[in-house]
Amino acid sequence: MNTPQHAPWQTAGDTEIAFAIDRFCNFAHLGTGWTALTGWAVEEMVARPVADFVHPADRPAVLEALQSLLRREMYSCRIPARCRRQDGMYCWVEIHAHPHAQDAADAAGVRGTMVDITNRRKGMRALRESEARFRAICEASPLGVYVTDANGNCIFANANYELISGVRAERIRRRGYLSTVHPGDVGQVREAAEAARLARRPYRGEHRYVHEDATQIWSRTNAAPILDGARYLGSVHVVEDITAQRQAAEALRESQERLTLALEGSGHTLIDWDLHSGEVYLSEQWSRMVGSAQGAAVTTVRDLLGLVHAEDLDRFEAAMEETLQGSRPFLRAQARVQTRTAGWRWIEMHARVMERGAAGEALRVAGTIADITERKNFETRQSEFMATVSHELRTPLASVLGALEVLRDEFREHVPENARRFLDMALRNGGQLAGLINSVLDLERIEIGLHEFDLRNVEASALLALAMEANAPYAMKLDVSMAIDHPRTRAMVWTDADRVQQILTNLISNAVKFSPAGAGVTLGCEAKKDKVRLFVRDQGPGIPAESRDQIFQRFGQASNHDRARLPGSGLGLSICKALALRLGGDIGFRSVVGHGSVFWIDLPRGRSGGVRETHAGDEERHAPIGDRPRRQRADI
């Protein structure tokens, strides 16, 4: 039998087993390789049916093919089948056969070869499984995936790529995957892909897709070549939707531009202190403030504190250290600093700890520095004016009121009845005038920052208890009860206790005055994320809508029908608002006509446990401010 050494369907290493079958489909001849393949002796095979050694599932197809050859219905066949071995297991063979003619009319039998393809079938199955896994991974991936062949045509794309690109499945094949790339980006995409193909290297790029509804999607593509040795088979592309990232980056850029413009317009310096490295970043406004080289600067806290006036240094450092340890919620401190061109300038630093470690240690502090020299000069002039006003108004008025009191108390019997009535009126009006002058001066001093504040951690419930105790007699006088709605948890505030009492006294006084006899006033507090809200709730008539915009204005009062019972200068709530803002908080109210009002003040939340303990390994972080890590000094 003349057969080639390797048939076209064989691979290197395949071994051919020659066979012959008679017209009854029994073995007539088998090559020696049969025994090596199946374990059956060749001598035992002669005259045995071929069907006995074919897997039942493959038997019909094999017998039909052999019968067709015997009938001369076809001239050759090539069919895979499982062949039973002597141990009962099966191996895959590929049968290539043709009829063996005894005469022109009919075939005497079939001859051909069998080749063991068990390993080839196993490899094909592994390949199919690998492709199935690849497809499953691609479909499960939240990223878009597409594959191109060596010619750049798309041969696979997952569903997420359709969503990102906006290309329908029927259009993705071949070059359709580029159909929705933004016209302005198509050129760069093709150039990058071609350069990577020629160089057999990965590439990465960003471009836009434009959907049918005009939506633009920003994508980031990471591609890698598929190589079989030196042979380039194509590329795998992984596509990520980065629209949200690009929008966030654009929003951040715009925010930074706005911040830069705001800093330039206000003259404030941005400060960012990295406690781990010890470096302090100062924006370029700092150079204008102190007259140093233009541009942003990187320095250290030690060098920065070296510019602070000796008289202000201890107070400034103490405020910084309290902020780092957490006993102070934010830093607001003033000091004089040495400049290169203008001598000493006043600055005010507003900052807070932006990041803390697992043990509570401060890692990063950020804020602003403002030049307040002109404000300080104005405050000095304002203070002198206030002293003048106080001397020129309050001192004479006090003398007048004192003289009137002496006349009323010591010479009352000698004063006619009509004159005593005018004397009482003069004393009453003079007292109101003195109170008004004091209120106006107090408000002015608060608003321009002439008041000193003693800020520290205070328990909110203690502030409420003290306020109720101080105002209880006044409430009893007007037959109004008072109670405290005790908070569920202990809340600390960072504030000046005396100033808060001044605010609460004013709010309680108003609540009592506006409450009908027999009604009640409730004090309470609510802890929020970084604030604590103290409130005063009354059962009064409420505040009419037309009066609400004037409540915190100077001399603003709610309209009411009982002015004689409710005297006042109209400055109390203005003073409360000024104090609240200076304490780093806010003030407001809610009111329903006929159902009372709730006035509240928000104050910075304080620390519950005082100063944090120092942990092992924290020596450097908790060293004095001036001894923290330093880097090479910049020109500041």
C-alpha positions as CSV (number, residue, x, y, z in Angstrom):
1,M,0.0,0.0,0.0
2,N,1.5,3.3,-1.0
3,T,0.9,5.9,1.6
4,P,2.8,9.1,2.2
5,Q,5.0,9.4,5.2
6,H,2.8,12.1,6.6
7,A,-0.7,12.9,5.3
8,P,-1.8,16.6,5.2
9,W,-4.0,16.2,8.3
10,Q,-1.1,14.9,10.4
11,T,1.2,16.7,12.7
12,A,4.8,16.0,13.4
13,G,5.1,13.1,15.8
14,D,1.8,11.4,14.7
15,T,2.3,7.6,14.0
16,E,0.3,6.0,11.2
17,I,-1.2,2.5,11.6
18,A,-2.0,0.9,8.3
19,F,-5.1,-1.3,8.1
20,A,-7.3,-3.2,5.7
21,I,-10.9,-4.2,6.0
22,D,-12.8,-6.8,4.0
23,R,-16.2,-6.3,2.4
24,F,-17.9,-7.4,5.6
25,C,-16.2,-4.7,7.7
26,N,-13.9,-7.1,9.5
27,F,-10.2,-6.5,9.9
28,A,-8.1,-8.1,7.3
29,H,-4.8,-6.5,8.2
30,L,-3.3,-4.2,10.9
31,G,0.1,-2.6,11.2
32,T,2.4,-3.3,14.1
33,G,1.6,0.1,15.7
34,W,-1.9,-1.2,16.6
35,T,-0.5,-3.2,19.5
36,A,1.4,-0.2,20.9
37,L,-1.7,1.9,20.6
38,T,-4.4,-0.4,22.0
39,G,-2.6,-3.4,23.6
40,W,-4.3,-5.8,21.3
41,A,-2.2,-8.4,19.5
42,V,-2.4,-8.0,15.7
43,E,-2.9,-11.7,15.3
44,E,-6.1,-11.5,17.4
45,M,-7.6,-8.9,15.1
46,V,-7.9,-10.8,11.8
47,A,-11.5,-11.5,10.9
48,R,-12.9,-9.5,13.9
49,P,-15.5,-6.9,13.2
50,V,-14.3,-3.3,13.3
51,A,-17.4,-2.3,15.2
52,D,-16.2,-4.2,18.2
53,F,-13.4,-1.8,18.7
54,V,-15.2,1.5,18.1
55,H,-17.0,3.5,20.8
56,P,-20.8,2.9,20.7
57,A,-21.4,6.6,20.2
58,D,-19.1,6.7,17.2
59,R,-20.0,3.3,15.7
60,P,-22.9,4.4,13.4
61,A,-20.9,7.2,11.7
62,V,-17.8,4.9,11.2
63,L,-19.8,2.0,9.8
64,E,-21.8,4.3,7.5
65,A,-18.6,5.8,6.1
66,L,-17.1,2.3,5.5
67,Q,-20.2,1.1,3.8
68,S,-20.3,4.2,1.5
69,L,-16.7,3.4,0.5
70,L,-17.5,-0.2,-0.2
71,R,-20.4,0.9,-2.4
72,R,-18.1,3.4,-4.2
73,E,-20.4,6.2,-3.2
74,M,-17.3,8.2,-2.2
75,Y,-13.6,7.9,-2.9
76,S,-12.2,8.6,0.5
77,C,-13.1,9.6,4.0
78,R,-11.6,11.2,7.1
79,I,-13.4,10.7,10.3
80,P,-12.5,10.9,14.0
81,A,-13.6,8.1,16.4
82,R,-12.8,6.6,19.7
83,C,-11.0,3.2,19.6
84,R,-11.4,0.8,22.5
85,R,-8.1,-0.4,24.1
86,Q,-7.5,-3.7,25.7
87,D,-7.8,-2.1,29.2
88,G,-11.3,-0.9,28.4
89,M,-10.3,2.7,28.0
90,Y,-10.6,4.6,24.7
91,C,-8.2,6.7,22.7
92,W,-9.0,9.1,19.8
93,V,-7.9,8.1,16.3
94,E,-8.5,9.8,13.0
95,I,-9.4,7.2,10.3
96,H,-8.4,8.0,6.7
97,A,-9.6,5.4,4.3
98,H,-10.4,4.7,0.6
99,P,-11.9,1.7,-1.3
100,H,-9.6,-1.1,-2.4
101,A,-10.9,-2.1,-5.8
102,Q,-10.9,-5.8,-6.9
103,D,-12.8,-5.0,-10.1
104,A,-14.3,-1.9,-11.6
105,A,-17.9,-2.8,-10.4
106,D,-17.4,-3.3,-6.7
107,A,-14.9,-2.8,-3.9
108,A,-13.2,-5.8,-2.4
109,G,-12.5,-3.8,0.8
110,V,-11.2,-0.7,2.4
111,R,-7.6,0.3,3.1
112,G,-6.2,3.3,4.9
113,T,-4.4,4.5,8.0
114,M,-5.3,5.4,11.6
115,V,-3.5,8.2,13.5
116,D,-3.6,8.6,17.3
117,I,-5.0,12.1,17.9
118,T,-5.8,11.8,21.7
119,N,-3.3,14.5,22.6
120,R,-4.4,16.7,19.8
121,R,-8.0,16.4,20.9
122,K,-7.0,17.1,24.5
123,G,-5.2,20.2,23.3
124,M,-8.2,21.3,21.3
125,R,-10.4,20.8,24.3
126,A,-8.0,22.8,26.4
127,L,-8.0,25.5,23.8
128,R,-11.8,25.6,23.8
129,E,-11.9,25.7,27.5
130,S,-9.3,28.5,27.5
131,E,-11.3,30.5,25.0
132,A,-14.4,29.9,27.1
133,R,-12.7,31.1,30.3
134,F,-11.3,34.1,28.4
135,R,-14.8,35.0,27.2
136,A,-16.3,34.5,30.7
137,I,-13.6,36.7,32.2
138,C,-14.2,39.4,29.6
139,E,-17.9,39.4,30.1
140,A,-17.6,39.4,33.9
141,S,-15.1,42.3,33.8
142,P,-16.5,45.8,34.5
143,L,-14.1,47.0,31.8
144,G,-14.5,46.9,28.0
145,V,-12.4,44.4,26.2
146,Y,-11.9,43.9,22.4
147,V,-9.4,41.9,20.4
148,T,-7.9,42.7,17.0
149,D,-6.1,40.3,14.7
150,A,-2.8,40.9,12.9
151,N,-4.4,43.1,10.3
152,G,-6.1,45.3,12.9
153,N,-9.6,43.9,12.5
154,C,-11.8,43.4,15.6
155,I,-12.5,39.7,16.2
156,F,-14.0,39.9,19.6
157,A,-15.6,42.5,21.9
158,N,-17.5,42.1,25.2
159,A,-20.7,43.7,26.2
160,N,-19.1,46.4,28.4
161,Y,-17.1,47.6,25.4
162,E,-20.4,48.1,23.6
163,L,-21.6,50.2,26.5
164,I,-18.5,52.3,26.7
165,S,-18.0,52.8,23.0
166,G,-21.7,53.1,22.0
167,V,-21.0,50.7,19.1
168,R,-23.7,48.1,18.4
169,A,-22.6,44.5,18.3
170,E,-23.2,44.1,14.6
171,R,-20.9,47.0,13.8
172,I,-18.0,46.1,16.0
173,R,-16.4,43.5,13.6
174,R,-13.5,44.5,11.4
175,R,-12.9,48.3,11.7
176,G,-16.3,49.1,13.1
177,Y,-14.9,49.4,16.6
178,L,-13.5,52.8,15.6
179,S,-16.8,54.1,14.2
180,T,-17.7,56.1,17.4
181,V,-14.2,57.4,18.2
182,H,-14.4,61.2,18.4
183,P,-13.3,62.7,15.0
184,G,-10.6,64.7,16.7
185,D,-9.1,61.5,18.3
186,V,-9.3,59.0,15.5
187,G,-5.9,59.9,14.0
188,Q,-4.0,59.5,17.3
189,V,-5.8,56.2,18.1
190,R,-4.8,54.7,14.7
191,E,-1.2,56.0,14.9
192,A,-0.7,54.7,18.5
193,A,-2.2,51.3,17.5
194,E,0.0,51.0,14.4
195,A,3.2,52.1,16.2
196,A,2.5,49.5,18.9
197,R,1.8,46.8,16.3
198,L,5.1,47.5,14.4
199,A,7.1,47.7,17.7
200,R,5.3,44.6,19.2
201,R,4.9,46.5,22.4
202,P,2.0,47.5,24.7
203,Y,0.6,51.0,24.5
204,R,-1.7,53.2,26.6
205,G,-3.8,56.1,25.5
206,E,-6.9,58.2,26.3
207,H,-9.6,59.3,23.8
208,R,-13.3,60.1,23.5
209,Y,-16.2,58.1,22.1
210,V,-19.3,59.9,20.8
211,H,-22.6,58.0,21.3
212,E,-25.6,58.5,19.0
213,D,-27.2,60.8,21.6
214,A,-24.1,63.0,21.4
215,T,-22.9,61.9,24.8
216,Q,-19.1,62.0,25.0
217,I,-17.4,59.2,27.0
218,W,-13.7,59.6,27.9
219,S,-11.9,56.2,27.9
220,R,-8.4,55.0,28.8
221,T,-7.2,52.1,26.6
222,N,-4.4,49.6,27.7
223,A,-3.3,47.3,24.9
224,A,-0.9,44.4,24.7
225,P,0.3,42.4,21.7
226,I,-0.5,38.7,21.3
227,L,2.7,37.0,20.3
228,D,3.6,33.5,19.3
229,G,7.3,33.7,19.5
230,A,8.2,36.4,17.1
231,R,4.9,36.1,15.2
232,Y,2.4,38.8,15.8
233,L,-1.2,37.5,16.1
234,G,-3.0,40.6,17.2
235,S,-3.7,42.7,20.3
236,V,-5.9,42.7,23.4
237,H,-7.4,46.1,24.4
238,V,-8.8,46.8,27.8
239,V,-11.0,50.0,27.8
240,E,-11.9,51.9,31.0
241,D,-14.6,54.6,31.3
242,I,-12.8,57.5,32.9
243,T,-15.5,60.1,32.2
244,A,-16.1,60.6,35.9
245,Q,-12.4,60.9,36.6
246,R,-12.0,63.5,33.9
247,Q,-14.9,65.4,35.2
248,A,-13.6,65.3,38.7
249,A,-10.1,66.4,37.5
250,E,-11.7,69.2,35.6
251,A,-13.8,70.2,38.6
252,L,-10.7,70.1,40.8
253,R,-8.8,72.2,38.3
254,E,-11.6,74.8,38.2
255,S,-11.8,74.7,42.0
256,Q,-8.0,75.3,42.2
257,E,-8.3,78.2,39.8
258,R,-11.1,79.7,41.9
259,L,-9.0,79.2,45.0
260,T,-6.0,80.8,43.4
261,L,-8.2,83.8,42.2
262,A,-9.7,84.0,45.7
263,L,-6.3,84.0,47.4
264,E,-5.0,86.5,45.0
265,G,-8.0,88.7,45.5
266,S,-8.0,88.5,49.2
267,G,-4.2,88.4,49.6
268,H,-4.4,85.3,51.9
269,T,-1.6,82.8,51.9
270,L,-2.4,79.1,51.7
271,I,-0.4,77.0,54.2
272,D,-0.1,73.2,54.1
273,W,2.0,71.5,56.8
274,D,3.1,67.9,56.4
275,L,4.1,66.8,59.9
276,H,5.7,63.6,58.7
277,S,8.2,65.3,56.5
278,G,8.3,68.5,58.5
279,E,7.8,70.6,55.4
280,V,5.5,73.6,55.3
281,Y,4.1,74.8,51.9
282,L,3.3,78.5,51.5
283,S,1.6,79.8,48.4
284,E,3.1,82.7,46.5
285,Q,1.0,85.3,48.3
286,W,3.4,84.8,51.2
287,S,6.3,86.3,49.2
288,R,4.3,89.5,48.7
289,M,3.3,89.5,52.4
290,V,6.9,89.3,53.8
291,G,8.8,90.8,50.8
292,S,10.8,87.6,49.9
293,A,11.6,86.1,46.5
294,Q,8.5,85.6,44.2
295,G,6.7,82.3,44.1
296,A,5.6,79.6,46.5
297,A,7.9,78.5,49.3
298,V,8.7,75.3,51.1
299,T,10.1,75.8,54.6
300,T,9.8,74.4,58.1
301,V,7.8,75.3,61.2
302,R,11.0,76.2,63.0
303,D,12.0,78.7,60.4
304,L,8.5,80.0,60.1
305,L,8.3,80.6,63.9
306,G,11.7,82.3,63.7
307,L,9.9,85.2,62.1
308,V,7.3,85.6,64.9
309,H,7.8,88.5,67.4
310,A,9.1,87.3,70.8
311,E,6.2,88.8,72.6
312,D,3.7,86.7,70.5
313,L,5.7,83.5,70.2
314,D,4.6,81.6,73.3
315,R,0.9,82.3,72.8
316,F,1.2,81.4,69.1
317,E,3.0,78.1,69.8
318,A,0.6,77.2,72.5
319,A,-2.4,77.6,70.2
320,M,-0.6,75.5,67.5
321,E,0.2,72.7,70.0
322,E,-3.4,72.6,71.4
323,T,-4.7,72.3,67.8
324,L,-2.3,69.4,67.0
325,Q,-3.2,67.5,70.2
326,G,-6.9,68.0,69.5
327,S,-7.8,70.0,72.6
328,R,-8.6,73.0,70.3
329,P,-10.8,72.1,67.2
330,F,-9.2,74.7,65.0
331,L,-6.4,77.3,65.1
332,R,-7.1,81.0,65.0
333,A,-4.1,83.0,66.2
334,Q,-2.6,86.4,65.6
335,A,1.1,87.4,65.7
336,R,3.6,89.9,64.4
337,V,6.1,88.6,61.9
338,Q,9.3,90.1,60.6
339,T,9.3,91.1,56.9
340,R,12.2,92.1,54.7
341,T,10.8,95.5,53.6
342,A,8.0,96.6,55.9
343,G,9.3,95.8,59.4
344,W,6.8,94.0,61.6
345,R,3.4,93.0,60.1
346,W,0.4,91.5,61.9
347,I,-0.8,88.2,60.5
348,E,-3.8,86.0,61.4
349,M,-3.6,82.2,60.8
350,H,-6.8,80.1,60.4
351,A,-6.0,76.4,60.2
352,R,-7.2,73.0,61.3
353,V,-5.9,69.4,61.3
354,M,-7.0,67.8,58.1
355,E,-5.6,64.3,58.7
356,R,-4.8,62.2,61.7
357,G,-3.2,58.8,62.1
358,A,-4.6,55.6,63.7
359,A,-3.4,56.8,67.1
360,G,-4.9,60.2,66.7
361,E,-1.6,62.0,65.9
362,A,-1.8,65.0,63.6
363,L,-0.4,64.2,60.1
364,R,-1.4,67.3,58.1
365,V,-2.5,70.8,58.9
366,A,-3.9,73.2,56.3
367,G,-5.3,76.7,56.4
368,T,-4.7,80.4,55.4
369,I,-2.6,83.3,56.7
370,A,-3.9,86.8,56.3
371,D,-2.1,90.1,56.6
372,I,-4.2,92.0,59.2
373,T,-1.9,94.9,59.8
374,E,-4.3,97.5,58.4
375,R,-7.1,95.9,60.4
376,K,-5.0,96.1,63.6
377,N,-4.3,99.8,62.9
378,F,-8.0,100.4,62.4
379,E,-8.8,98.5,65.6
380,T,-6.3,100.7,67.4
381,R,-7.9,103.8,66.1
382,Q,-11.4,102.4,66.8
383,S,-10.3,101.5,70.3
384,E,-9.1,105.1,70.9
385,F,-12.5,106.3,69.5
386,M,-14.4,104.0,71.8
387,A,-12.3,105.2,74.8
388,T,-13.2,108.8,73.8
389,V,-16.9,108.0,73.4
390,S,-16.9,106.1,76.7
391,H,-15.2,109.1,78.4
392,E,-17.3,111.8,76.7
393,L,-20.7,110.1,77.0
394,R,-20.7,107.6,79.7
395,T,-18.8,109.6,82.3
396,P,-21.0,112.7,82.1
397,L,-24.1,110.6,81.9
398,A,-23.1,108.7,85.0
399,S,-22.6,112.0,86.8
400,V,-26.0,113.2,85.8
401,L,-27.7,110.0,86.9
402,G,-25.8,110.0,90.2
403,A,-26.9,113.6,90.9
404,L,-30.5,112.7,90.1
405,E,-30.4,109.6,92.4
406,V,-29.0,111.8,95.2
407,L,-31.8,114.3,94.6
408,R,-34.4,111.6,94.6
409,D,-33.1,109.7,97.7
410,E,-32.0,112.5,100.0
411,F,-34.3,115.4,99.0
412,R,-37.4,113.5,98.0
413,E,-39.5,115.0,100.8
414,H,-38.6,118.5,99.7
415,V,-39.5,117.9,96.1
416,P,-43.0,118.6,95.0
417,E,-45.2,115.7,93.8
418,N,-45.2,116.9,90.2
419,A,-41.4,117.4,90.2
420,R,-40.9,113.8,91.7
421,R,-42.8,112.4,88.7
422,F,-40.4,114.2,86.3
423,L,-37.4,113.1,88.4
424,D,-38.4,109.4,88.2
425,M,-38.9,109.8,84.5
426,A,-35.5,111.4,84.1
427,L,-33.8,108.6,86.0
428,R,-35.7,105.9,84.1
429,N,-34.9,107.4,80.7
430,G,-31.3,108.1,81.7
431,G,-30.9,104.5,82.8
432,Q,-32.2,103.3,79.4
433,L,-29.9,105.7,77.6
434,A,-26.9,104.4,79.6
435,G,-27.9,100.8,78.7
436,L,-28.2,101.7,75.1
437,I,-24.8,103.4,75.1
438,N,-23.2,100.4,76.8
439,S,-24.9,98.0,74.2
440,V,-23.7,100.1,71.3
441,L,-20.2,100.3,72.6
442,D,-20.2,96.6,73.4
443,L,-21.4,95.6,69.9
444,E,-18.8,97.8,68.2
445,R,-16.0,96.3,70.3
446,I,-17.2,92.8,69.5
447,E,-17.5,93.4,65.7
448,I,-14.0,95.0,65.4
449,G,-12.4,92.3,67.5
450,L,-11.5,94.3,70.6
451,H,-12.9,91.8,73.0
452,E,-10.6,89.1,74.3
453,F,-12.0,85.5,74.3
454,D,-10.9,82.8,76.7
455,L,-11.5,79.7,74.6
456,R,-11.4,76.3,76.3
457,N,-13.3,73.0,76.4
458,V,-16.6,73.4,78.3
459,E,-19.4,70.9,78.8
460,A,-22.6,72.0,77.1
461,S,-24.9,70.7,79.9
462,A,-22.9,72.8,82.4
463,L,-23.5,76.0,80.3
464,L,-27.2,75.2,80.2
465,A,-27.5,74.6,83.9
466,L,-25.6,77.8,84.7
467,A,-27.8,79.8,82.3
468,M,-31.0,78.4,83.8
469,E,-29.9,79.2,87.4
470,A,-29.0,82.7,86.5
471,N,-32.3,83.5,84.7
472,A,-34.6,81.5,87.0
473,P,-35.6,84.6,89.2
474,Y,-36.6,86.6,86.1
475,A,-38.7,83.7,84.8
476,M,-40.4,83.3,88.2
477,K,-41.2,87.0,88.2
478,L,-43.1,86.6,84.9
479,D,-44.6,83.2,86.0
480,V,-42.8,81.2,83.3
481,S,-41.3,77.8,84.2
482,M,-37.8,76.7,82.9
483,A,-36.5,73.2,82.2
484,I,-33.5,71.5,80.6
485,D,-33.9,68.8,78.0
486,H,-30.8,66.8,79.0
487,P,-28.7,65.5,76.1
488,R,-28.3,61.7,75.8
489,T,-24.5,62.0,75.4
490,R,-21.9,64.2,76.9
491,A,-21.1,67.1,74.5
492,M,-18.1,69.4,74.8
493,V,-17.8,72.8,73.1
494,W,-14.7,74.9,72.4
495,T,-15.8,78.3,73.5
496,D,-15.7,81.2,76.0
497,A,-18.1,80.2,78.7
498,D,-18.8,83.8,79.8
499,R,-19.6,85.0,76.3
500,V,-21.9,82.0,75.8
501,Q,-23.7,82.9,79.0
502,Q,-24.2,86.4,77.7
503,I,-25.8,84.9,74.5
504,L,-28.0,82.4,76.4
505,T,-29.1,85.1,78.9
506,N,-30.3,87.2,76.0
507,L,-32.1,84.3,74.3
508,I,-33.7,83.2,77.6
509,S,-34.7,86.7,78.5
510,N,-36.5,87.1,75.1
511,A,-38.1,83.7,75.4
512,V,-39.4,84.5,78.9
513,K,-40.7,87.9,77.9
514,F,-42.6,86.6,74.9
515,S,-44.1,83.6,76.7
516,P,-47.5,83.9,78.3
517,A,-47.9,83.4,82.1
518,G,-47.9,79.8,83.0
519,A,-46.0,78.7,79.9
520,G,-42.6,77.0,79.9
521,V,-39.1,77.6,78.3
522,T,-36.9,74.7,77.5
523,L,-33.1,74.7,77.2
524,G,-31.2,71.9,75.4
525,C,-28.3,70.9,73.2
526,E,-27.7,68.6,70.2
527,A,-24.3,67.2,69.2
528,K,-23.5,67.3,65.5
529,K,-20.4,66.1,63.5
530,D,-18.2,69.1,64.3
531,K,-20.7,71.4,66.0
532,V,-22.8,71.5,69.2
533,R,-26.1,73.3,69.0
534,L,-27.5,75.0,72.1
535,F,-31.2,76.0,71.8
536,V,-33.9,77.9,73.7
537,R,-37.5,76.9,73.0
538,D,-40.4,79.0,74.0
539,Q,-44.2,78.9,73.8
540,G,-44.7,82.5,72.7
541,P,-46.7,84.0,69.8
542,G,-44.0,83.2,67.3
543,I,-42.3,85.6,64.9
544,P,-44.3,87.1,62.0
545,A,-42.9,86.5,58.5
546,E,-42.4,90.2,57.9
547,S,-40.2,90.6,60.9
548,R,-37.8,87.6,60.4
549,D,-35.3,89.3,58.2
550,Q,-34.8,92.0,60.9
551,I,-34.4,89.9,63.9
552,F,-30.5,90.0,64.0
553,Q,-30.2,93.5,62.6
554,R,-29.4,96.5,64.9
555,F,-32.5,97.8,66.5
556,G,-34.6,95.1,64.8
557,Q,-37.5,93.8,66.9
558,A,-40.4,91.5,66.1
559,S,-43.7,93.3,65.9
560,N,-45.9,92.6,69.0
561,H,-48.9,93.9,70.7
562,D,-47.4,94.4,74.2
563,R,-44.5,96.8,73.8
564,A,-45.0,98.1,77.4
565,R,-44.4,94.7,78.9
566,L,-41.5,94.0,76.5
567,P,-39.1,96.9,76.6
568,G,-35.7,96.6,74.9
569,S,-33.1,98.4,72.8
570,G,-33.2,96.1,69.9
571,L,-29.5,95.4,70.1
572,G,-29.5,92.2,72.1
573,L,-29.8,89.7,69.2
574,S,-27.3,91.8,67.2
575,I,-24.8,91.4,70.0
576,C,-25.6,87.6,70.2
577,K,-24.9,87.2,66.5
578,A,-21.7,89.2,66.6
579,L,-20.5,87.0,69.6
580,A,-21.5,83.8,67.9
581,L,-19.5,84.6,64.7
582,R,-16.5,85.6,66.8
583,L,-16.7,82.3,68.6
584,G,-16.5,80.5,65.3
585,G,-20.2,79.5,65.3
586,D,-23.5,80.7,64.0
587,I,-26.9,81.7,65.3
588,G,-30.4,81.3,63.9
589,F,-34.0,80.4,64.8
590,R,-37.2,78.5,63.7
591,S,-40.6,79.9,64.4
592,V,-44.2,79.1,63.7
593,V,-46.7,81.9,64.4
594,G,-49.0,80.8,67.3
595,H,-46.7,77.9,68.3
596,G,-43.6,79.5,69.6
597,S,-39.9,79.8,68.5
598,V,-36.6,78.0,68.9
599,F,-33.5,80.1,68.9
600,W,-30.2,78.2,68.6
601,I,-26.4,78.8,68.6
602,D,-23.9,76.5,66.9
603,L,-20.5,76.3,68.6
604,P,-17.4,74.4,67.6
605,R,-17.3,70.9,69.1
606,G,-14.6,70.4,71.7
607,R,-12.6,67.3,72.8
608,S,-14.1,65.1,75.4
609,G,-11.0,63.8,77.0
610,G,-8.5,66.6,77.2
611,V,-5.0,66.3,75.8
612,R,-4.1,63.1,74.1
613,E,-1.4,60.9,75.7
614,T,1.9,60.4,74.0
615,H,2.4,56.9,72.5
616,A,5.6,55.1,72.1
617,G,7.4,56.2,68.9
618,D,5.6,59.6,68.9
619,E,8.5,61.5,70.5
620,E,9.3,63.3,67.2
621,R,5.7,64.2,66.4
622,H,5.0,65.4,69.9
623,A,8.2,67.4,70.3
624,P,7.9,71.1,70.8
625,I,6.7,72.9,67.7
626,G,10.1,74.3,66.9
627,D,11.9,71.0,67.3
628,R,9.9,69.1,64.7
629,P,11.6,67.6,61.6
630,R,13.1,70.1,59.3
631,R,14.4,70.3,55.7
632,Q,16.7,72.7,53.9
633,R,15.3,76.2,54.5
634,A,13.7,77.9,51.5
635,D,13.9,81.7,51.0
636,I,10.8,82.9,52.8
